[in-house]
Amino acid sequence: MKPRPIRPNVYHEIKRCGVYQGDWKYILIPTAAAYILPFVFGWWIYYIPLGVPLGAVTFVFTLASFTFLRASKPKGWLFHRLDAASDGWSKYRRPVADEYESEGWVKGDRAL
């Protein structure tokens, strides 16, 4: 049989415009909100709807920030950060060493 050519990086994410495909939802949703909301509320500067420059500035800012985050942080950093913030696990954390209450059967530190 003739060996077929294979792509070695088949499981790696694809970059489009310098941003990985999993990050586009974090870029396009704020951009769409910044573009649509000024039209909904009727915000204009003279004859220019505020959504046009605000949408463009939001897109450029989020694109630049995600390019920076991907270069400086590990994969999935933002997703895990948002997930941890929404979970609220801090109230379920285990006590730190000085927060333990000493039980009646536990003796203080003394030499034996």
Secondary structure by P-SEA (a helix, b strand, c coil): ccbbbbcccccbbbbccccccccccccaaaaaaaaccccccccccccccccaaaaaaaaaaaaaaaaaaaaccccaaaaaaaaaaaaccccccccccccccccccccccccc
